Amino acid sequence: MVDYHAAGQPTYQYGGNGPGIGDYMAQEDDWDRDLLLDPAWEKQQRKTFTAWCNSHLRKAGTQIENIDEDFRDGLKLMLLLEVISGERLPKPERGKMRVHKINNVNKALDFIASKGVKLVSIGAEEIVDGNAKMTLGMIWTIILRFAIQDISVEETSAKEGLLLWCQRKTAPYKNVNVQNFHISWKDGLAFNALIHRHRPELIEYDKLRKDDPVTNLNNAFEVAEKYLDIPKMLDAEDIVNTARPDEKAIMTYVSSFYHAFSGAQKAETAANRICKVLAVNQENEHLMEDYEKLASDLLEWIQRTIPWLENRVPQKTMQEMQQKLEDFRDYRRVHKPPKVQEKCQLEINFNTLQTKLRLSNRPAFMPSEGKMVSDIHNGWQHLEQAEKGFEEWLLNEMRRLERLDHLAEKFRQKASIHECWTEGKEAMLKKKDYETATLSDIKALIRKHEAFESDLAAHQDRVEQIAAIAQELNELDYYDSPSVNARCQKICDQWDSLGSLTHTRREALEKTEKQLETIDQLHLEYAKRAAPFNNWMESAMEDLQDMFIVHTIEEIEGLIAAHDQFKSTLPDADKEREAILGIQSEAQRIADYNNIKLSGNNPYTSVTPQIINSKWERVQQLVPKRDLALQDEQSKQQSNEHLRRQFATQANIVGPWIQTKMEEIGRISIEMNGTLEDQLNHLKQYEQSIIDYKPNIDVLEQQHQLIQEALIFDNKHTNYTMEHIRVGWEQLHTTIARTINEVENQILTRDAKGISQEQMQEFRASFNHFDKDHGGSLGPEEFKACLISLGYDVENDRQGDAEFNRIMSIVDPNNSGFVTFQAFIDFMSRETTDTDTADQVIASFKVLAGDKNYITAEELRRELPPDQAEYCIARMAPYQGPDATPGALDYKSFSTALYGESDL
């Protein structure tokens, strides 16, 4: 044989830079040719290497029979390398001369050397000459490089990695203890365990016996060849009948199992990634649907309620308005509180959804038109404005109706008194008694008429009051205004008639006045003093029976003081009464003394002593009744004052308590005391304390209801109204819920992104340092200073401004002009952690599709769970590429659509 090395031909040594293989070969002393001296081992290697080569060559439509002979011309050797590497080798020489064969083998050896392999003492001439030892060594080197070198488990490589993989896969199986690649495989159980671990339906492992190695080995080899496309590389008898099976043959065989199952493992990993991405997408879609429904229901309720609150049709009676007030209270107590909770939950769900979308690298959720959080907020503000206006209208309308009832009763009372006074006056004025009267009678009639005119003038104010009351009732839109107007018009017409008749009678009397000579001065004095006294008594009776309406204790005390002053005048009035009655008595005494017969009553007045005494007795009866009415009203106002003070005391406690809680919640959200969980627990304790404080609000509502029922409209003892308390209470509930939600989202962000507690505290400390006004947000300049403190290059130059604008577009996509802490955390977590991307999902689909540019529905149903497989099939568009086949689906556009990078 020609010395190929002496002839200056290159020699090759397997000692390249590939990870692990060089070390393994060093341990093997490059190639232990002495082992080939054992005929049993050489036989095993021939079978195994031949089968391994044929498993690849058959892909090219050929095979070898004799490993020594069939590689001698170098043609099948080059073909084998092309198949297992996927690369093209130089064109082989087709001549049959020795030099042609040597050149072909050298091309193969050069290719192996290009892969970082050094073949020691293996030259082209030895292969061409059919040297079995060198040929087997060369094939083993190829197996190591292309079948075993890339095996890596926990940073181990080659032999150690393959051994570790076997140990892990067979660990759960009894009677299997893989420690090497020779005697650990003699009983055949390890081969069966590998198959059962990955394809349990192919092996009935529990029926295998350790004392029957031939059956075990044949079972594993036959199943592998039939179902796993692994050719039978050894005979069971060769392994069993050898004290120590050949290590290289076993490694070669086992590596085929590794490569057969590694593809399934990659597919499983890819399917898991897709399932994870699809599960997140499905959950987000469910949350979006929930938000849309809740928003629709809430907006529908608001739109249905606002017209009811804006219906300001006035009612005719106080009872009808009281029913409206009761309906409004039911709305406040029963209907509105659940909607307040729904609104708060809607905002929380929206924030949680946006956080999940950001964490999963999805585009932000944009609700349907008209269902944005801002639309909900605007609708709610409109509702509260309508509610406030409705309540104010109710109270004003009740005041108006109360005033109307008072005025209407006052009108009826004054009209009745006036109608009673005018009764018979027209007939009296139309009398022509002066035609037959004596001169004294005429003079008496004149004096009587003068007294009547004095009385008529005194009643002018009452008529004007009646007309003024009627006018006010019309201006206040009193429901029974037509009847009031008719009665008022009748009184005015009658009053005009009385004036006209009075003037006519005076003219008639004046014609006969010259015939009058004497007059009874006493009767005249009686008439002159009795008429105003009578008017005073009538006015006193009217005042004592007059209705009154007061709202404060000061007002009723003023009425009581005025009444006491009136009572202080009664003794003087009694003296005047006695004096008037004395005049009448004196007139009667003089007439009796002088035997004068008086013709009936006093001719100058219709006010007799009996009338004066009767009215005086009536005044005496009305005074204690007035006292009792004023005392009752004083008790009522004292009770109202008690209600005011009671409400003010409670309101002055609850109002500052709500303000204090709002400030404490603000400090908790800014300060960094403990972990986020500690802060969350602290906030939930505050939330519970707020819930526990609800009975105080209920007490205040009950007191407010008593105040409204008592028609109390002002309270000087407190600046807090029930509306202030309600708004503050609702804001307190909303603030604590939002703050808890922000901390929960921070925990969700931290856990999802793997941010440590120290990082989260550092982010909070940086944010708080630049949040000078403690408002919970940063302006653009404050945020830029914060970024610079964290090492970002956003200085005031063109490049820095561009980078800062890019960051602002992320943290403030709506151009609101400020950056919240949650947006800051999302940005920092995105900068420091990794998330799934559309490219990763595309790569995963490509694995499931067998490296094709499209995937079929059958492949999706085989690799993914049923619900997620159907989810993909329903949303994937047909594939339109040049290599498209019927039923091909485009997974690339589907993957990018999941991340909002294009339309599905």
C-alpha positions, 0 to 999 in steps of 0.5 A: 500500500502506498504511504499516503502520508509520506506522499505529502497528502493531508491527514486529518485529526478530529480535534476541532473547536466544536463544543464537547466533542474535542474533549470527548475524543481526547478522552477516547484518545482520538480513536482506539483502534485496538478496540476494533481487534475485538471481532464482536465489537467490530461486528456490532459497529459494522451493523450499526454504522451501516444501518445509520448510513442507510437511514440517511442514504435512502433519502437520496434513493440508495444504500450500501451493503458493505461499509468497507467496499461501498465508500471506496470510490468516494461517491456515496461518501460525498452523497452521505455528507450532502444528505446529513449536512444539507449542503452541496459538495464539489462535483465528484469525478466520475472516472474509475481510476484510482486517482479519481477515487482518491480525489473524491474521498479527499473532497469528502475529507476536506468537507469534514475538515471544514466543519472543524474536524481533524482526522488523525491517521485517516487518509484518502488512500486508506479508504480507497484501499478498503481499510475497515479500521480506518473506514469505521473510524471515519464513519464514527467521526461523521456520526459524532459531528453530525448526530451527537455534537449538537446534543446539549442538556444543561450546558453539557455536550456530546456524550455527557449530554446524551447520557443525561438526556437518557437518564432523565427520560428513564428515571421514572422506570423500574429496573432501568439505571442508565450509567453508560452506553454499554452494559446499561442497555443489555437487558433492553429495558432502557430502549423500551423506557425511552419509547414508552416515555414519548409514545406510551401507546406503542409499548406495554412496559409493565409486561416486560421482564428484566430476565428476558433481554432478547425479547425486550431488545427485539420489541424495542428495535421492531417498534422503533423501526415500524413506528419511529422510522429508526432502522434496526441497527443491531441484533438482540443476540449481538448485544446479549451475547457480548460481555460489554456491548460496543459503546459507539454502536449503542451511542449511535443507536441511542442518538437516533432515538434522541433525534426522533423524539426531539422534534416532538419536544420542539412541537410541544414547546411551540404548541405551548407557546401558541396556547399561551398567546391564544389564551391571553388573547381569548381572556382579553377578548372576554374582558373587552366583551364584558366591558362593552356590555357593562358600559352599554347597560350603564349608559342606557340606565343614565340615558333613561334616568336623565329625562326623568330627572329633567322632567320639571312639570309642576304639580298642583298640590303639595301632596303631589310634590311630596310624592315626587320627593319620595320617588326621588329619595327612592332613586337616591337610596335604592336605584343609584347606589348599585350604579355607582358601584357598577361605574367604579367596577367598570373603571377598575375592569378597564384599567385591569384590561389595559394593564394586561394588554400592556403586559402581554405586548398587545395594543391598547383596548379602544372601546366602541364609539360612545362607550369610552371611559370619558363618555361614561364620565361625561354621562355620569356628570350630566346625570349628577347635574340633572339630579342636583337641578331636580332636587333644587327644583323640587325644594323650590317648587315645594316652597312655591306651593307652600307659599301659594297655599298660604296666600290662597287661604289668606285671600279666602279669609280676607275676601270672606271678611270683606264680603261679610262687611259689604253685605247689605251696603248697596241696599243701604246706600240705595235707600231714599229714607231722607225724603220723608225724614225730619231735619234731625233725621236728615242730619243724623243720616248725614252723620251716619253717612260720614261714619260710613265713608270713614268705614269705607276708607278704612276698608280700602286697604283690605280691598287693595290687599285682596287685589295684591294677593290675587295678583301674586297668586297669578304670578306664582301660577296658582292652579285655581287662579281662575276662581280667585280672579273671578272672586277678586273681580267681583269684589273690585266691581262691588267696591267700585259700585259702593264708591259710586253709590256713596258719592250719589247718596252724599249729594242727595243728603247735601241737598237737604243739609240746610234743613238740619238744625240739631244733632245729638252730639253724644250719638255723634261722638259715640259713632265717631269713637265706636267706628274706629274702635270697631275697625280696630276690633275687626282688625284685631280679630283678623290679625288674631286669626291670620295664618302665619308661616315661619322658618326659624326660631327667631321669626316665631319669637318675633311674632310672640313679641309682637303678640305680647305687645298687642296684649299689653294694649288690651287694658287701654282698649278696654278703657276705650270700650268702657268710655264708648259705652259710657257715651251711649249710656250717657245719651240714654240717661239724658234722653230718659231724664228729659223724657226724650223718646229715641227712635231705635238705634243710634242714627249715626252708626250701626255699631251698637254697644251689643256689637262692641261687647260681642266683638270684644268678647270675641277678641278676648276668646281669640287671644288665648287661642293665638297664644296656643298657636304661637306656642305650638309653632315655637315648639315646632321651631325648637324641634326644627332647631334641634334637628338642625343642630343634630344634623350639623353635629354629625355632619361636622364630624363626618365631613372632616373624617372623609377629607382626612381619609382622602388625604391619608389615602393620597399619602399611602399612594405616594409613600413607599412604606413596605412592599406593594403587598403591605401597601395593598393590605394597608389600603384594604384595611382603610377600605374596610374602615370606610365600609365600617363607617357607613352607618354614620352616613346612614344616620346622617341620611336619616337626619337629613330626611327628617329635616326635609320632611320638616321643610327645613331649608337652611342650617347656619350651624354647618357648612356641610350639606347632604349633597357635599357629604354624598359627593365626598363619600362617593369620591372616597369610595372611588378613590380607595378603589382606584388606589387599590386597583393601581397597587394591584396593577403594580403587583401584576406588572411586577410579577409578570415582568419579574421586577424585584421589590427593590426595583419597584421601590427604586422606580417609586422613589425616583418618581416621587422625587420629581413629583414635587406637588405630590399629584401622582403624575409628572409633567414633561420636564419633570419626567425628562429629569427623572429619565436623566436621573435613571441614565437615559440620554434625553439631553436637549439636543436633536438626538436626545429630543427625538428619544424623549419624544419616542418615550413620551409617545409610549407613556402618554399616547393620548397627549394628556400632558402628564405621565402617571406612575402606572405608565412609568412602571409599564415603560420601565418594565418594558425596558428591563424585561422580555415578552413574547413577540409576533416573530416568536409566535411566527417561528412557533407556527413554523415549527408546527407547520413542518417548516412550511410557510403555511399551516393546515387545519389538520395540523392545527387540530393535531398540535393545539387544544380543540378550542384554540385550534378552532379559534385559529382556524376561524381567524386565519386567512387563506394563504396566497403564496406561490407554494399554496395548497388547498386548505393552506392557512396564513399563520404569519398575518394572523400572528402579527394581528395578535400584536396589533401590527397589521389588520387580520 
